[in-house]
Structures are given as C-alpha cells and as structure tokens.
Amino acid sequence: MASLDPLTLRHCFLAVEKYRRASFISLISSKQLMEYVVLDVDLVSSKVHVGGSKYVMADAQVAHVTNFGKNDTMFNVRTHLGYLLNMGNYALGYDLHATNSNDMEVDKYKDLVIPNVILVKKSYEERWKKKRGKPHSLKA
C-alpha cells in the first residue's frame, strides 16, 4: 500500500499486514467530498512518480461549486494534483474548514495546522455532462 502526503509529496510504502495490525478510523468518508472549481494553478515542484502515478505540487485557488457566484469565498490550497488541474477544471476535496470532529486522537494535535481544503482527485463530471448533452423528451 502506498501512502502520499498531499501537502509535501512525501510518500511511503506500507505492507498490508502492518496496516491491518495498526488500522485507523477515518475522520471523513467519501460521502463528504465536495466539488470545487479551480480558479488558478501555480506549479511549485517538478514531477514525482509514486506507485505508477505522477504528481506535481501546486498552489491552487478554488471555490465551492455550489457557492460559486453567490459569495466570494475562495480557498488557497496546496495540492498534489498540479499535473492534472488547470484553470476551470473541477476537483473533489474535503472541506476541513466546515468539518466537525469529535475524535479524541485529533484533540491531541491542537497545535497542528490543518488546511481548510484538501483536494483528493480531479472531477471529470463536466466532461461527462457535455458528452451527454440535453436530455431528450419522448413525445406521445
């Protein structure tokens, strides 16, 4: 199993047996992923290959898709997805700014600076919508 720190591009490999012995409970599930629109991307580092995938560190400016145009809330994030993201793309990420955690383990790290948003992957939903086009209605 490969693990990647999305803020520093540091990575490690962990044997499955060791992971199963010291597993952990996740604080956020994939159901809590939010969609963001990418407003700007500035590459910070060169390419890194981890487990057959390419990653590039980048600073990105993103906004919630649901709030885009309604308010001016934008987030500046550091992401490992610089290789994939361009201005106008969509990305899925966790909104840690609005997440409420009641975990005792997290309380131990009060001095830890946690980013407001962590981008997880590029969203291809806008391309899927374009290909699908307008819905057709059946005439009776």
Steps between C-alpha positions, in 0.01 A plus 500: 500500500639840403427807711558856376498825697311739267661806658867396475505215242680281752402139454547164662405141435328294766455125497137392518569281804635799696204716394252240621676474838496878558198614302332831571153650482456768237363835609327577170337267250479526122135604539628833635699589188416846367539619142723802442568708192867579437558873454880506472792256514870576560743208479745481791711187440601258229336163429516219754410140415335296776360156435466559126322836535636849432465782750606865491476737798295811421334793671139529386217740562163325519137576584200281583301426186175546695604847626680617187348832393294529819780605735869579474629216717816363340759267646874498429617141522817304444427188301672198351278521189696769315565256215126463435336830591456805279296815539130421458528132596303343780653308790362300789629577846429507870383823664688480830404860577136398555561147632416429862715233663440349841793260493729474803802429275457830314478691828856390579625709205351841582818679383492329162409736216238330285419646157144616426473279192677185384446416134481127440442451129404671177131484416409418142129567551497812279635296207240230565220762498623646170507159332156410624348825375141610554254238617261386231130489568273239351195618314181302545 
